[in-house]
Structures are given as C-alpha cells and as structure tokens.
Amino acid sequence: MNLSSNRLSGFLPITLGHLPMLVNLDLHNNSFSGSIPQSLSNLISLSLLDLSSNSLSGEIPKSLANLQYLTSLNLSFNQLAGEVPNGGAFANLTMQSLIGNLALCGSAKQGLPACKVSYTKTSRTRSIMLKYVLPFLLFGLAVSVILFYVVLSNKKQKSRGRNPIELLPSRVHQRFVSERELVHAANNFDETNILGVGNFGSVYKGLLEDGMIVAIKVLKLGSSEEASKRFEKECEVMRNVRHRNLVKIISICSTENFKALILQYMPNNSLDRWLHSSQDHKLSILERVCIVSDVASALEYLHHGCSRPVVHSDVKPSNILLDENMVGHLGDFGISKLLSGDKSTTPTSTLGTLGYVAPEYGLSGKSSIQGDIYSFGILLLETFTGRKPTDAMFNSGSSIRQWVEESFPHAILKIVDGNLFMDDEETHSDDGDNIELGDAQAKHKCLSSVLELGLLCSSEMPKERMTMKDVVVRLNKIKMELVSVARASIH
C-alpha cells in the first residue's frame, strides 16, 4: 500500500492493523501526527514500513520488533522520543532510518545517545545508606550550597561567550560530522558541487561516509563580523524550530577555522530556479499553489506555533527549496529574529532583500510578523506572474503590487505567467475577457483568488494584512478546488 506524498493528515488509522496480509506500507511524506499505533504489530506479513517525514510523536512500539518478516523500516524525520527497541528489524537499523527524531536514545551503533538508566533500590539498601549518610547530612548540605553558587557563577561567565555549537541542543548531534569528512564529501569543496553562493559563504552538495546526500553550508570566515552573527543566529533559531516545511538541520561542524551547517539536501533546487531559469519544464498552477501553501504552513508555524515566535525576515523564492516530491521547504534563517512572548517587533540592523521588504521597515527599522506577511504577498505575486519585484519594468517608481492591482480582477490573463496555460486547449481574447474551452475558467478563478490573496498580504498598512493562519485556510481551499478540476479532467 503506497500512500506517500499525498499530504494526508490526522492520526494513523488503528484499522491498519486489521490487514494482516499487508506486505508493504509506505506512508512517508504526509502530515500524520500522534503516536504509532500498537496495532501495526498485527501486520504479521509486513516486510516494508515507511513512516518517515511525518509529525509522529511518542515512543516507538516495542511490539514492532516481533514482526519477523519486517526487513525495511524508516522512521526518520518525525518527533519520536524514548528508547529504540532491540531485536527484529531494529537489530540492523541504521542512523539514516532514525535521523531527525531529536529525542530518541539507544545503541551507539545507530549513532544514538545512551538512554538514562533509572536505578531502584530496596528498602533495605535505603536503610543502610541512610545509616551512613545521616551523620554527614548537614555537612553535605552546606557543601552543596557552596557548590551551587560556584557552578552558577561559572555558567554565567560561559554564557557570555558561547560557541555556536552550544547553541544547538546536544541531542541534535546524533550524527557527528568532522571537517575532514565534509571536505571529502564535497570533493574538497570543488566548484562542480556548488548549489548556491551568497555574500557570506557557499552551499555545496556532499556525500557523507554513510551514503547520506546533504547540503553543506560553509561560512566564509573573515568576510565580516556579520557572517559570524548570521551563523550563530541560524544555529539559535534552528534550535527552537521544527516543522515539515522547514529545511532540516542534520548537524553542524564548528571549529576555530571552519564553520558549516549540514542541512537536508533538496534535489529540486529552489523555487527561484523554477520560476526564472531557462529550463524546459515549468510549474503548473497546482504545483505553484502547493508550494506556496507549504511556505504558508511553515510561516504559520513560525509565527503562531513556536514557544517564541520567529520572524524569518527574508521570505523570497531563492530561500524556498524543493525536495524530490516538489514539496516546499523554507530555509536560510541567517537574519531571523526570535520575538518575545507578546510578539512585539524587534529592532534590527539587517535589511532583508530589496523588493520583498515591507515599506514600514524604513520608518521603524524593526522586523515583525507583519513584515513576513508582506514578503509572502510579494512572493505570491511573483510566483504567478513570473515577474521579480526588482524587474526593470518597475524602475520608474511603480511596483509589482501596483502593476497587479491595475489589472485585477478583469485583465489578469495579461499579467500572469504565460507558462501556466501552455498545455491548455482554451483560447482567450487579448483583453483576457473570454475563456472558452477546457477547465480554463476554473483555473482563472483560482488565479484570481491567489492574486487577491497576494494583494491583501502586501497591503501598505500592516494592520490591513491577513494573518498566516487565515492565509493557510484560503490557500488550502484554492488547492482543493484545483485538485477537483484535475480529477474531473482525468475522468
């Protein structure tokens, strides 16, 4: 049974356990949450189980080790916790099948931290211990108080000069990667392995010793103090966030002369490449809606789902990366901001990318959640018109928002990306008023809804912009309408 990449959500059905003769069960890359049902251990004929890239939590059922025919098991990139079972399919399980579950523990062979052992003592043992400890109890208490203040003082001193590697919790480093391995993985950082180049470093494709393909973001040391700050900021933010539509961090490598982030590899590159490169294949309307919906889901999580809200500050197509299933992942947290509990704005000296920065930034100099929403609105307009906000046609004082607004809603076919209708059989007049054949009318309706959403999100006044919660709801509705059109055209 293969239901991968269908964006299914909710809890895993307990009724799956009523299919004992099921051999393969592939549910990876969906949005399932909750715990793994114990009933899966009833699938006595199961040989392949893939639950990776979901949002499953809780402990791994020990009963899965009893499935004697289970030879392929992948639980990576979930939120599982606790001890990994022994025996059965778990005996030869590799780190690659468990990576991304930050709270797992178990065998060092699997690259996991050891589990904490809880020791219990009999009443007789406790009685003996108390007999010898009691005379020294008062003395020990005094020593403990002194040590407490000494340790507290040392922690305060160390916190003033933390190393970037300390910004990530130790449980993230399930996979230790040395500088030597990274150099070998990227073929001595050869230019042929470059995925992207920025002001403060480059990103390389690399093959680790265990066969995992990764993206290696190497900081250009000595470029500026800002580069180091960005590296530390990205480490700090990645410590606090986790979502299926955010680029996952696998580990970091930080020494005095070398600093790098090891990230999830995205084989389909960035949205920017798909929108503006000269490649032959282009994105359909449904593919674009799905990608921007993925980004909206990530931003909703950053703004409303974190213990401390996060402002990304640089939402643009080049920071949206696409995996093997064309699922969108938001990356590059180099200038992100962790907000206080009241979600207030925060002063910043780092400007985002020209064309995507909200107009109020020039007045307040503060990054905010509303600024992210403005950038997302510009992203929507760019994705469906194929025009960058920095296009030469906007140099005369106009903007992409004004340009779209002038054609909305009756002449939008004049401004949308022509590739969106290349495969359709419909015809339309030059003024965009007539839609005659196929499902073009439904597509036109969806395009109008998306562009309207882009205009609302990029309103001049921050208070007039939508919240990402409302944006996600609107985009999901548009996506379902397009799916219905696609299904109808097949039948």
C-alpha positions as CSV (number, residue, x, y, z in Angstrom):
1,M,0.0,0.0,0.0
2,N,1.6,3.2,-1.2
3,L,0.1,6.5,0.1
4,S,3.3,8.5,0.2
5,S,3.4,12.3,-0.6
6,N,-0.5,12.6,-0.5
7,R,-0.3,15.2,2.2
8,L,-2.6,13.2,4.4
9,S,-3.1,14.4,8.0
10,G,-4.5,13.3,11.3
11,F,-3.7,10.2,13.3
12,L,-2.5,7.0,11.8
13,P,-5.6,4.7,11.4
14,I,-5.7,2.0,14.0
15,T,-7.7,-0.1,11.5
16,L,-4.5,-0.7,9.5
17,G,-3.8,-3.5,12.0
18,H,-6.8,-5.3,10.5
19,L,-4.9,-6.1,7.3
20,P,-2.6,-8.9,8.5
21,M,-1.6,-9.9,5.0
22,L,-0.3,-6.4,4.1
23,V,3.3,-6.7,2.8
24,N,4.3,-3.1,2.1
25,L,3.1,0.1,3.9
26,D,4.5,3.4,2.6
27,L,3.0,6.5,4.3
28,H,6.1,8.7,4.1
29,N,6.0,12.5,3.4
30,N,2.5,13.1,4.8
31,S,1.2,15.1,7.8
32,F,0.3,12.3,10.2
33,S,0.6,13.2,13.9
34,G,0.1,11.4,17.2
35,S,1.7,8.1,18.2
36,I,2.5,5.0,16.1
37,P,-0.5,2.6,16.7
38,Q,0.4,-0.7,18.6
39,S,-2.0,-2.4,16.1
40,L,0.7,-2.2,13.4
41,S,2.3,-5.2,15.2
42,N,-0.7,-7.2,13.9
43,L,0.6,-6.9,10.3
44,I,2.4,-10.2,10.5
45,S,3.3,-10.3,6.8
46,L,4.8,-6.8,6.7
47,S,8.2,-6.5,5.1
48,L,8.4,-2.8,4.4
49,L,7.2,0.1,6.7
50,D,8.0,3.7,5.8
51,L,6.6,6.4,8.2
52,S,9.3,9.0,7.5
53,S,8.7,12.8,7.1
54,N,5.5,13.0,9.2
55,S,4.9,14.5,12.6
56,L,4.6,11.3,14.6
57,S,5.4,11.6,18.3
58,G,5.7,9.4,21.4
59,E,7.7,6.2,21.8
60,I,8.3,3.5,19.1
61,P,6.2,0.5,19.9
62,K,8.4,-2.4,21.1
63,S,6.0,-4.8,19.6
64,L,7.2,-3.9,16.1
65,A,10.4,-5.9,16.8
66,N,8.2,-9.0,16.7
67,L,7.4,-8.6,13.0
68,Q,9.7,-11.4,11.8
69,Y,9.4,-10.5,8.1
70,L,10.0,-6.8,8.5
71,T,13.3,-6.0,6.8
72,S,12.9,-2.4,5.7
73,L,11.9,0.2,8.4
74,N,12.2,4.0,8.0
75,L,11.0,6.3,10.9
76,S,13.2,9.3,10.0
77,F,12.2,13.0,10.4
78,N,9.4,12.7,12.9
79,Q,9.1,13.7,16.6
80,L,9.6,10.3,18.2
81,A,11.1,10.0,21.6
82,G,12.4,7.4,24.1
83,E,14.4,4.2,23.6
84,V,14.7,2.5,20.2
85,P,13.6,-1.2,20.6
86,N,16.1,-4.0,20.2
87,G,15.9,-7.1,18.0
88,G,13.9,-7.8,14.9
89,A,14.0,-5.1,12.2
90,F,15.7,-2.8,14.8
91,A,18.8,-5.0,15.0
92,N,20.3,-3.7,11.8
93,L,18.6,-0.3,11.7
94,T,21.0,2.5,10.6
95,M,21.1,6.1,11.6
96,Q,19.6,7.2,8.3
97,S,16.3,5.4,9.2
98,L,16.1,7.3,12.6
99,I,17.6,10.7,11.8
100,G,15.5,13.8,12.5
101,N,14.0,12.3,15.7
102,L,15.7,14.5,18.2
103,A,14.7,12.8,21.4
104,L,15.5,9.1,20.6
105,C,18.1,7.2,22.5
106,G,19.6,3.7,22.3
107,S,22.5,2.0,20.7
108,A,25.8,3.8,19.9
109,K,25.9,1.6,16.8
110,Q,22.9,3.5,15.5
111,G,24.5,6.8,16.3
112,L,22.1,7.5,19.2
113,P,22.9,8.9,22.7
114,A,22.7,6.4,25.5
115,C,19.4,6.2,27.4
116,K,19.4,7.4,31.0
117,V,19.1,4.4,33.4
118,S,16.8,4.6,36.3
119,Y,18.0,2.7,39.3
120,T,15.7,1.5,42.0
121,K,16.8,0.4,45.5
122,T,15.2,-1.9,48.0
123,S,14.1,-0.5,51.3
124,R,16.9,-2.5,53.0
125,T,19.5,-0.8,50.8
126,R,18.0,2.6,51.5
127,S,18.1,1.9,55.2
128,I,21.8,1.1,55.1
129,M,22.6,4.2,53.1
130,L,20.7,6.5,55.4
131,K,22.5,5.0,58.4
132,Y,25.8,6.1,57.0
133,V,24.7,9.2,55.3
134,L,22.8,10.7,58.2
135,P,25.8,11.8,60.2
136,F,27.2,13.7,57.2
137,L,23.8,15.1,56.1
138,L,24.3,18.6,57.5
139,F,27.9,18.8,56.3
140,G,26.9,17.7,52.8
141,L,24.1,20.2,52.6
142,A,26.5,23.0,53.4
143,V,28.9,21.8,50.7
144,S,26.1,21.6,48.2
145,V,25.0,25.2,48.7
146,I,28.6,26.3,48.2
147,L,29.0,24.3,45.0
148,F,25.7,25.6,43.7
149,Y,26.8,29.2,43.8
150,V,30.2,28.2,42.3
151,V,28.6,26.4,39.3
152,L,26.0,29.2,38.8
153,S,28.8,31.7,38.7
154,N,30.7,29.7,36.1
155,K,27.6,29.2,33.9
156,K,27.1,33.0,33.8
157,Q,30.6,33.6,32.7
158,K,30.5,30.9,30.0
159,S,27.1,32.2,28.6
160,R,28.8,35.5,27.7
161,G,31.0,33.8,25.1
162,R,29.1,30.8,23.9
163,N,30.5,28.8,21.0
164,P,27.9,28.5,18.1
165,I,27.9,24.7,18.5
166,E,26.5,25.2,22.0
167,L,23.5,27.0,20.5
168,L,22.1,23.6,19.4
169,P,21.0,21.0,21.9
170,S,23.2,18.0,22.3
171,R,20.5,15.7,21.1
172,V,20.6,17.3,17.6
173,H,24.1,15.9,17.2
174,Q,23.0,12.3,16.6
175,R,25.3,12.3,13.6
176,F,28.8,13.7,14.2
177,V,30.4,15.1,11.1
178,S,34.0,16.2,11.1
179,E,35.6,18.8,9.0
180,R,37.7,16.1,7.3
181,E,34.6,14.2,6.3
182,L,32.9,17.3,4.9
183,V,35.9,18.1,2.8
184,H,35.9,14.6,1.4
185,A,32.1,14.6,1.0
186,A,32.2,17.8,-1.2
187,N,35.4,16.7,-3.1
188,N,37.5,19.3,-1.4
189,F,34.6,21.8,-2.0
190,D,35.0,21.6,-5.8
191,E,33.1,24.2,-7.8
192,T,31.2,21.4,-9.5
193,N,29.4,20.7,-6.2
194,I,28.2,24.2,-5.6
195,L,24.5,24.5,-5.1
196,G,24.5,28.2,-4.3
197,V,26.7,31.2,-3.4
198,G,25.9,34.1,-1.1
199,N,27.7,37.1,0.4
200,F,28.8,35.1,3.5
201,G,29.5,31.7,2.1
202,S,28.6,28.9,-0.3
203,V,26.4,25.8,-0.2
204,Y,27.8,22.5,-1.6
205,K,26.3,19.1,-2.3
206,G,28.1,16.4,-0.4
207,L,28.0,12.6,0.1
208,L,28.8,11.6,3.6
209,E,30.6,8.3,4.5
210,D,27.3,6.6,5.4
211,G,25.8,7.3,2.0
212,M,23.7,10.3,3.0
213,I,23.5,13.1,0.5
214,V,23.5,16.5,2.2
215,A,23.8,20.2,1.6
216,I,26.8,21.8,3.3
217,K,26.5,25.5,4.0
218,V,30.1,26.7,4.6
219,L,30.7,30.1,6.2
220,K,33.3,32.3,4.5
221,L,35.5,33.1,7.5
222,G,37.0,36.5,7.7
223,S,34.3,38.0,5.4
224,S,32.8,40.1,8.1
225,E,31.6,40.1,11.7
226,E,28.1,39.9,10.2
227,A,28.9,36.5,8.7
228,S,29.6,35.0,12.2
229,K,26.5,36.7,13.6
230,R,24.4,35.1,10.9
231,F,25.9,31.7,11.6
232,E,25.1,32.0,15.3
233,K,21.6,33.3,14.6
234,E,20.8,30.4,12.3
235,C,22.1,27.9,14.9
236,E,20.0,29.6,17.6
237,V,16.8,29.7,15.5
238,M,17.2,26.1,14.3
239,R,17.4,25.0,18.0
240,N,13.9,26.3,18.6
241,V,12.0,25.3,15.4
242,R,10.9,22.1,13.8
243,H,8.4,21.7,11.0
244,R,7.9,19.5,7.9
245,N,8.1,22.6,5.6
246,L,11.4,24.0,7.1
247,V,14.7,22.8,5.8
248,K,16.0,20.3,8.4
249,I,19.4,20.7,10.0
250,I,21.3,17.4,10.4
251,S,24.3,18.7,12.3
252,I,26.9,21.4,12.5
253,C,30.7,21.5,12.3
254,S,32.3,24.4,14.2
255,T,36.0,24.8,14.8
256,E,38.2,27.9,15.1
257,N,38.9,27.9,11.4
258,F,35.9,26.2,9.9
259,K,32.2,26.5,10.4
260,A,29.4,24.7,8.5
261,L,25.8,23.7,8.7
262,I,24.9,20.3,7.4
263,L,21.4,20.5,6.0
264,Q,18.8,18.3,4.4
265,Y,19.5,18.1,0.6
266,M,16.9,19.4,-1.7
267,P,17.3,17.7,-5.2
268,N,14.9,20.1,-7.0
269,N,16.8,23.2,-6.0
270,S,14.9,26.5,-5.3
271,L,11.6,28.0,-6.4
272,D,13.6,30.9,-7.9
273,R,15.3,28.5,-10.4
274,W,11.9,27.0,-11.5
275,L,10.4,30.5,-12.0
276,H,13.2,32.3,-13.7
277,S,15.7,29.8,-15.2
278,S,15.6,28.8,-18.9
279,Q,14.8,25.1,-18.1
280,D,12.3,23.4,-20.4
281,H,9.9,22.1,-17.8
282,K,7.7,24.7,-16.0
283,L,5.5,24.6,-12.9
284,S,1.7,24.2,-13.3
285,I,-0.9,26.2,-11.4
286,L,-1.5,23.4,-9.0
287,E,2.2,22.8,-8.3
288,R,2.7,26.5,-7.6
289,V,-0.3,26.6,-5.3
290,C,1.0,23.6,-3.4
291,I,4.5,25.1,-3.0
292,V,3.2,28.5,-1.7
293,S,0.8,26.6,0.6
294,D,3.8,24.7,2.0
295,V,5.6,28.0,2.7
296,A,2.5,29.5,4.3
297,S,2.3,26.4,6.6
298,A,5.9,27.0,7.6
299,L,5.3,30.7,8.3
300,E,2.1,29.9,10.3
301,Y,4.2,27.6,12.5
302,L,7.0,30.2,13.0
303,H,4.5,33.0,13.8
304,H,2.0,31.0,15.9
305,G,3.3,27.5,16.7
306,C,6.6,28.2,18.4
307,S,7.1,28.9,22.1
308,R,8.9,32.1,21.0
309,P,7.5,33.4,17.7
310,V,10.1,33.7,14.9
311,V,10.3,36.3,12.2
312,H,12.1,34.9,9.1
313,S,12.8,38.4,7.6
314,D,13.9,37.1,4.2
315,V,11.0,35.3,2.5
316,K,11.8,35.0,-1.2
317,P,11.9,32.3,-3.9
318,S,15.6,31.6,-3.6
319,N,15.1,30.7,0.1
320,I,12.3,28.2,-0.8
321,L,13.8,24.8,-1.6
322,L,12.1,21.8,-3.2
323,D,12.6,18.2,-2.2
324,E,12.3,15.1,-4.5
325,N,8.5,15.4,-4.3
326,M,8.4,19.1,-5.1
327,V,7.3,19.9,-1.5
328,G,8.4,23.4,-0.5
329,H,10.8,24.0,2.5
330,L,11.6,27.4,3.9
331,G,15.3,27.8,4.6
332,D,18.1,30.4,5.4
333,F,17.5,31.7,8.9
334,G,20.6,33.9,8.9
335,I,18.7,37.2,9.7
336,S,15.7,35.7,11.5
337,K,14.5,37.1,14.8
338,L,13.2,35.4,17.9
339,L,10.4,37.6,19.4
340,S,9.3,38.0,23.0
341,G,6.2,36.4,24.3
342,D,4.0,39.3,23.3
343,K,5.1,39.0,19.6
344,S,6.4,42.6,19.6
345,T,8.6,43.8,16.9
346,T,12.3,43.9,17.4
347,P,14.9,46.5,16.1
348,T,17.3,45.1,13.5
349,S,20.3,46.4,11.7
350,T,20.0,43.8,8.9
351,L,17.8,44.6,5.9
352,G,16.1,41.7,4.0
353,T,16.2,41.5,0.2
354,L,15.2,44.6,-1.8
355,G,11.7,44.2,-3.3
356,Y,10.5,41.9,-0.5
357,V,11.0,44.2,2.5
358,A,7.8,45.8,3.9
359,P,7.6,49.6,3.5
360,E,7.3,50.2,7.2
361,Y,10.8,48.9,7.8
362,G,12.2,52.2,6.5
363,L,10.2,54.1,9.2
364,S,10.6,51.9,12.2
365,G,13.8,49.8,11.5
366,K,12.0,46.9,13.1
367,S,11.4,43.4,11.8
368,S,7.9,42.0,12.5
369,I,5.5,39.2,11.7
370,Q,3.6,41.6,9.5
371,G,6.8,42.2,7.6
372,D,7.0,38.4,6.8
373,I,3.4,38.5,5.6
374,Y,4.2,41.4,3.3
375,S,7.1,39.4,1.8
376,F,4.9,36.4,1.4
377,G,2.4,38.6,-0.5
378,I,5.1,39.7,-2.9
379,L,6.2,36.0,-3.2
380,L,2.6,35.1,-4.3
381,L,2.5,37.8,-7.0
382,E,5.9,36.8,-8.3
383,T,5.1,33.1,-8.4
384,F,2.0,33.5,-10.5
385,T,3.1,36.4,-12.8
386,G,6.7,35.2,-13.3
387,R,8.0,38.8,-12.6
388,K,10.5,39.6,-10.0
389,P,9.8,42.7,-7.8
390,T,13.2,44.0,-8.9
391,D,12.3,43.7,-12.6
392,A,13.5,46.6,-14.8
393,M,9.9,47.4,-15.7
394,F,9.4,48.6,-12.1
395,N,12.3,51.0,-12.0
396,S,10.1,54.0,-12.9
397,G,8.6,54.3,-9.5
398,S,6.0,51.5,-10.0
399,S,5.9,48.2,-8.1
400,I,4.8,44.6,-8.8
401,R,1.9,45.2,-6.4
402,Q,0.7,48.3,-8.3
403,W,1.1,46.5,-11.6
404,V,-1.0,43.6,-10.5
405,E,-3.6,45.8,-8.8
406,E,-4.1,47.8,-12.1
407,S,-5.1,44.6,-13.9
408,F,-7.1,43.0,-11.1
409,P,-9.6,41.3,-11.5
410,H,-10.7,41.6,-15.1
411,A,-7.5,41.5,-17.1
412,I,-5.3,39.2,-15.0
413,L,-4.5,37.0,-18.0
414,K,-2.5,39.8,-19.4
415,I,-0.1,39.7,-16.4
416,V,0.1,36.1,-15.3
417,D,2.9,33.8,-16.3
418,G,2.2,32.6,-19.8
419,N,3.5,29.1,-19.0
420,L,0.5,28.5,-16.8
421,F,-1.8,27.9,-19.8
422,M,0.7,26.4,-22.3
423,D,-0.8,22.9,-22.0
424,D,-4.5,24.0,-22.1
425,E,-6.7,23.9,-25.1
426,E,-8.7,27.1,-24.3
427,T,-8.4,30.3,-26.2
428,H,-9.0,33.8,-24.9
429,S,-9.1,37.3,-26.3
430,D,-6.3,39.8,-26.0
431,D,-8.1,41.7,-23.2
432,G,-8.5,38.5,-21.2
433,D,-12.3,38.6,-21.0
434,N,-13.2,35.4,-22.7
435,I,-12.4,31.9,-21.5
436,E,-13.9,29.3,-23.9
437,L,-12.6,25.8,-23.6
438,G,-11.5,23.1,-21.1
439,D,-11.0,23.9,-17.4
440,A,-9.6,27.4,-18.0
441,Q,-12.5,29.1,-16.3
442,A,-11.8,27.2,-13.1
443,K,-8.1,28.0,-13.4
444,H,-8.9,31.6,-14.0
445,K,-11.0,31.7,-10.8
446,C,-8.1,30.2,-8.8
447,L,-5.6,32.6,-10.2
448,S,-7.8,35.5,-9.3
449,S,-8.1,34.2,-5.8
450,V,-4.3,33.8,-5.4
451,L,-3.6,37.2,-6.8
452,E,-6.2,38.7,-4.5
453,L,-4.5,37.0,-1.6
454,G,-1.2,38.4,-2.7
455,L,-2.6,41.9,-2.8
456,L,-4.2,41.5,0.7
457,C,-0.9,40.2,2.2
458,S,1.2,43.0,0.7
459,S,-1.1,45.9,1.8
460,E,0.7,49.1,2.6
461,M,-0.7,49.2,6.1
462,P,0.4,46.3,8.3
463,K,-2.9,46.2,10.1
464,E,-4.7,45.5,6.8
465,R,-2.6,42.4,6.1
466,M,-4.0,38.9,6.8
467,T,-2.6,36.6,9.4
468,M,-0.8,33.4,8.2
469,K,-3.5,31.3,9.9
470,D,-6.1,32.9,7.5
471,V,-3.7,32.6,4.6
472,V,-3.3,28.9,5.1
473,V,-7.0,28.3,5.2
474,R,-7.5,30.3,1.9
475,L,-4.7,28.5,0.1
476,N,-6.0,25.1,1.2
477,K,-9.4,26.0,-0.3
478,I,-7.8,27.1,-3.6
479,K,-5.7,23.9,-3.7
480,M,-8.7,21.7,-3.1
481,E,-10.6,23.4,-6.0
482,L,-7.7,22.8,-8.3
483,V,-7.4,19.2,-7.3
484,S,-11.1,18.8,-8.1
485,V,-10.6,20.3,-11.5
486,A,-7.6,18.0,-12.2
487,R,-9.6,14.9,-11.1
488,A,-12.6,15.9,-13.3
489,S,-10.4,16.4,-16.3
490,I,-8.9,12.9,-15.9
491,H,-12.4,11.3,-15.7
